[in-house]
Amino acid sequence: MTRHAKGSFDVKVLPQTDAPDVSVASIGRFALDKRYHGDLDAQSRGQMLGSRSNETTGGYVAIEQVEGTLAGHK
């Protein structure tokens, strides 16, 4: 049986000005502060690196640590 969790989340994305100077164009570092609502009741904090070369091309990688409850389990 497959189960699905439903809900929403709010996220604050804060640019980090202490990121190291890199020679690759347009790489930014951001702090993430996220709050999940619904079947998953949790909070997470993380970091994201992102880059955009123009209006249609870009990418990011992020890692978060999530703490909370899902279907009553911590």
C-alpha positions in Angstrom: 0.0 0.0 0.0 1.3 3.4 -1.0 0.8 6.4 1.4 1.0 10.1 0.6 1.5 13.0 3.0 -0.3 16.2 2.1 0.3 19.7 3.3 2.1 23.0 2.6 5.1 24.8 3.7 6.4 28.3 4.3 10.1 29.1 3.5 12.4 32.0 4.2 15.4 32.2 1.9 18.1 34.5 3.2 21.2 35.4 1.1 24.5 34.8 2.9 26.9 37.6 2.4 29.8 35.7 4.0 30.0 33.2 1.1 33.5 32.6 -0.3 34.5 34.5 -3.4 34.3 32.1 -6.3 35.5 32.6 -9.9 32.5 30.9 -11.3 29.9 33.5 -12.3 26.7 34.0 -10.4 26.9 31.4 -7.6 25.0 32.4 -4.4 24.7 30.8 -1.0 21.4 31.0 0.9 20.2 30.0 4.4 16.8 28.2 4.4 14.3 28.3 7.2 11.2 26.2 6.4 8.0 25.3 8.3 5.8 22.4 7.1 2.1 22.3 7.8 -0.3 19.3 7.3 0.4 15.6 7.6 4.0 16.6 8.2 4.3 19.0 11.1 7.9 20.0 11.1 10.6 22.6 10.8 13.8 22.5 8.8 17.0 24.5 8.4 19.4 24.2 5.6 21.8 25.7 3.0 21.4 26.2 -0.7 23.8 27.0 -3.5 22.3 28.4 -6.6 23.3 29.8 -10.0 21.5 31.4 -12.9 23.1 32.1 -16.3 20.1 33.9 -17.8 16.3 34.2 -17.4 15.7 30.6 -18.4 18.7 28.6 -17.3 19.7 27.9 -13.7 20.1 25.3 -11.0 20.5 24.7 -7.3 21.5 22.1 -4.7 20.2 22.2 -1.1 20.5 20.2 2.0 18.1 20.4 5.0 17.8 18.9 8.4 14.1 18.3 9.2 12.7 17.7 12.7 9.0 17.1 13.4 6.2 14.5 13.2 4.7 12.6 10.3 1.4 10.8 11.0 2.1 11.0 14.7 5.7 9.6 14.5 8.6 11.8 15.5 
